[in-house]
Amino acid sequence: MARGERQRTRLLSGTPSGSIPSLNFPVRKRGTVQKAPALLLTAGVVLTALTGCAQAPGSDCEAPVTSGDASNVVEATGKLGTTPAVDFPTPLKTVSTQVSTLIEGDGAPIAADQLVEMSFSFYNGTTGEPVEEGAYTEPGVYLPSQLLPGMAASIECATVGSRIAATMSPADAFGEAGSAQLRVAPDDSIVMVADITDSFLAKANGARTPVFQSGFPSVVTAADGTPGITVPKSEAPTELKVATLKTGDGAKVSANDRVVVHYTGALWEDNSIFDSSWTKGTPAVFSLDGIVPGLASAIDGKTVGSQIIAVIPPELGYGDQSAGSIPPGSTLVFVVDILGTVD
C-alpha cells in the first residue's frame, strides 16, 4: 500500500513548491520554479513500456510515452482535485517510463512547451513509501521543460481534467545517483499520480488589433511569440499609455487574479531590454497587487490571449529608485502576452 502523510519535500531543483518565478520582472513578490522528480520499479521483474508514440483521444498529439504493465497496476481512488488513495504492488520496477490514464479529462491535450496547473504525488516504487504527497486543493503551475524527464514525458498529450499514473524509470527520475535525502536508491523507480487541472497558452493567440494612437513603440513579433521593441526617438510620455496589440477571447483578468504572462521590458531612454521571460524560457505568474502600479493597471480588465504594450512613467514604475539595471526615473516599456489566470 503506497500511502503516507503529506510531505513537502524539496523535489524541484532544490526549491519549495510554488509558481514559476518572475525573474527580474518588476514585482514585489516572487514565485519559485518547480522541478519535479519521478520514480518507477516493478514487482520482482523488470517491465518494459510499449514502444512508439500514442495519440491523445480526439487529437493529433503524439505522446512520447505509453501505458504498460507497470503503470497499469497503479490504482488511485478519490475524486479529481482531492488527495487520492494510491495503491500498487511492491517492488514495482520498469526500464522505461510508462503512463496510464485513470480519469480521462475532456480538456485540451498538454503540449511540450505549455504551462500546466496540476497536483501530484510521488512514491518509491521499491518500498511503496511516499516521497512527496502534494496539496491537491492547491495545485501548482509548472513548465514541462523544468520537470524531471519522466514527469514531463508523462504529462505531454494528457488532457486537462485527467488523472494519470506514471511509473518512471530510474534514468528518467533521479538518475545514477538516486537521492539519499529522499531515500531513493539509484535503481529505484518512481510512481507518480497527477491531477491535471488546467493549462495555459504558450503565447498570445488573439486577433491583431490596429493601434491608432501615436507615440507608441513599434513591436514586431517572431514566430515563437518573442517581441522586438523599437522605441521612437521622442520625449517619453508623462502619462500611462496602454494599447492592445492582439485581442484575446479568453477570460477577463480581474484585480484579484494571479496572471500567467510572457513579457519583455525595455527602457524608453535607450531602447535597451532590461528583462524578458522569452529569453529565459519561463513565463511569469504573479498577482496584480504584487507588481508596479502602471503595469497592474495596464493588465487589469484585459482578456486572456491578448498582447498589450504599456508605456509606464516613473511615478507608476520605480519612481526615483533604481531596480537592478533600471536607473532611477526610468520610463518603462512592456509588451505582455496574457497566457492565463490561476485561481
N, C-alpha and C positions, 0 to 999 in steps of 0.2 A: 504494500500500500504506500503510494507516494504522497504523503500528506505531511504537514508540519506547520508550525507557527510562522506567521509572516516575518520575513527578514528583509531589511532594507540594505542589503549588501551592495557595495560599490562595484558593480559589474561593468560599468560603461566608461571605459577609458579612465578609470580612477575618479570619476565624477559622480555625485549623487544624482538620483532620479530628478528630472525636471524637464525643461524645454530647451529647444535649440537656442544657442546663445546669440546675442545681438552684436558681438564683436565690438567695433568702435562706434556703432550706431549711437546717436545721441539719446540714450535712455538713462533713467535714474536707477532702474532695477535691471539686473542681468539674469538671464536664464542659464541653463547649463546643458552641455551636449550630453546625449545619452549614447552609450555604446554597449551593446548587449552581448552576452555570451550564449553558447549553445552546447548541449551535451547529448550523446546518443550511444547506447550499447544494448545488446540482446540477451536473451536467456540461455546462457551456456554456449550458444553457437553464434557465429558472426553472420548477420543477414546482409544481403545486398539490395540496394534500391533498384527499381525498374529503370531501364536505360531510356534515353531520349527525353523529349520535352512533352509536356501536356498542356492542352489549351484550357483556359478557364471557360466554363459553360457559357455559351452565347457570346463569346468574344474572340478576338484574334490574338489574344495574349498567350504566348507560349511560355509556360512555367519552366524554370531551369531545373526543378526537381519534381519528383512524382511520389505517389504513395508506394508503400512497400510493406513487407512482413513486419518490420519493426514499428513503423508509425501506425499501422492498423491495429496494433494491440493496445494502444494508449486510449484510455477512456477518461472522459471528463463530464461530470454531471453538474447541472445547475443552469440557470438562465444566462444568456449573453449579458455581459456587463456586471455580473456578480462573480465572486470568487468561486471557482469550480472545485469540486472534489475530484482529484486526479488519481487514477489507478493504472498500474501497468506491472507486468511480471519483471522480476529482477533475477539475475543481472540482464539488462537489456543492452545489446551491442549491435552496431552496424558499421560497415566500412564506408558507407556513403550516406549523405543526408537524404532523408525522406520526409514527406509531409502528407497528412491526411486531413480532410475537411470533416469536422464534427458537426458544425452548424453551417449551412450554406446561406450566405448573405445575398441579397438581391441588389446590392450596390455595384459601383464600377470596380473593375479589376485594378489592382495596385501596379503601377509602373515602376521600373527600376530606379527612377530618379525622383520619385514622388514622396512628399512628406506624408506620414501616416500617423493617425491617432490610434493608439492601442494600449491594452494592458496585457501583461504576460507573466508567466511563472516558469522557473527553471528547476529541474530536478536532476540529480545524479543518476544516470541510467544504471550504474552498477549497484548502488546501495538503495536507490529509491528516495533518498533524503532530499529535502528541498534545498536548493542553492539560493534561490530568491523567489518569494511569492509577492506579487505586485498588488497594488491597490486598484481593484477593478472598478471601483466607483470614481476614481480619479485617474483616467488614462493619461499617458504621456504622449508627446509628439516627437517623432523620430524620423531621421533621414536614413533610408536604407544603406547608403554608402558609408555611414558611420557605425553600422551594426557589425557584429561578427559575421563572417561569410555565410555560415549555415543559417543564421536567422534571416539575413537579407534574402537569401535564395528561397527560404520557406514562405515569406510573405509576398514575394513577387507573383502577380497574377491572382492572388487571393482576392475575393470580392469584399467590399465594405459590408459589414454586418455579419461576417463569418467568424466562427471559432475554429482554429486549426490546431492540430497536434503535430509537432515536428520531432523527429529523432535525428540528432546531429552528430556526425562523426567527430572523433577527437580532432582531426585535422581541420574541420570547419568550425571548431569551438575554441578551445584553449591551446591547441597545437601540441607540439612535442613536450613543452614544459608543464602542461597542466596548470593548476593553480593551487599552491599549498595553502594560501589564505582561505580559499573556498572549499578546501578538501576535495579537490578534483585531481585525480591522478592522470598522468599523461595518456593512459589508454581508456579513460572514462569517456563515454558518450554523454550527451546532454539531451534531456527530454524537455520540450517547451510546449506549453499550452498558451495560446494567444487569442485574445478577442480583438478584432479589427473593427473599430467603431467609426472611423472617418478617414477621409483622405483630402488632400489639398492640391490645387493647381501647381504645375511646375513653372508657369509664367502666366501673365495676364492674357486672357483669351477673348477680351471684349472687342466690340466693333470700333474701328478707328473713328475718332471724333475730331473734326476740324477745330483748331484754336484760332479764334478771330481777334483775341486781344493782342495788342502789340507789346513788345518789350520782354517776351519770354525767351529763354534759351531755346535753341533748336535741339531736337532729340532724334537720333537715328538708332533703330533697334536691330540688333543682329538676329540671325535665325534662332539662336538658342534663347533669346529674350534679353540678352545683355544690352543695356542702353549706352549710347555715346552722347555726351552732352557738350554743346558749344555755347558758351556764354557770349552775349553781344558786347561789343566794346562801347558801352554806355554806362551812365551812372546807375548804381544799384537802386531798385525801388525802395521806398521808405515804408511801404505798407506790405502786408502779406498778400502774395499773389498766388492763386491756385488755378490750374486748368486740368481738365480731364482729357488725356490723350487717347485712351481706349475706355469704352463704357461697357462694363460687365453686366450680366443679367443675374448675378447671384444675390445673396442676402445683403441687406444694407448694414454697414458697420455702425454700431451704437457705442456710446461713450463707455459702457461697461464691458465691452468685448475685449478679449485678447485676440490680437490680429496676427496672422501669418503673412509675412511680406518678403519680397526681394526688393532691394533698394540700391541706389548709387547716390552718394553725396559728393557735391563739388563746392568749391569756393567761388563766389562771384568775382572776387577781386583778381584772381589769376587763372581761373578755369581749371584749377588742379583738383583731382579726385582725392578726397581725404579718406574715403572708405567705400567699399562696395561688397555686398553679400555675394554678388555674382562671382567675383574673383576668388572668394573663399569657398564657393560651392555650397554655402549654407544659408538658407533663409533665416529670418529672424522671427521670433514670437515675442510680443510684448503687449502690455496694457496701455491704452491711450493716456492714462494718468501717470505713466512712467516715462514719457518722452517729452521733448521740448514742446512748449505750448503751440508754436506755429505749425509744427508737423501734426500734432494731435488734431488741431482744428482742420487741417487740410484733409486728413483721412476720415474724420468723423462724418457719417452720412453717406460716404461713397459705397459703391457696391462691389462685392467680390467678383473678380475677373477684370476689374478696372486697372488702368495705369494712369497715374496722375503725376504732374510736375508741380512743385511748390517752391516759391522763392520766399525765403524767410528772413526778415530784417533782424538785426542783432537783438533788439528788445524782446523778440519772440523766439530767440535761439539761446545763445550763451551770453548775450549782453557784453559786458566789458571783461569777461573772464575768458581764459584760454581753455581749450579742451583737447588734449592730445596734440595733433598737428594743426588744430583750428586756432588761429590767432584771436585775440580779443577784438570785439567789434566787427566780426565777420558776418557777411550776408551769405546764407546757406542756400544751396540749390539741391533739391532732392527729386529724383524720379523713383516712384514707388509702384511696384506691382502688388496688388492686393490679392493674395492667394487663398485666403480663407479666414474663418474665425474659429476660435476654440471656446467652448462653453466654460 
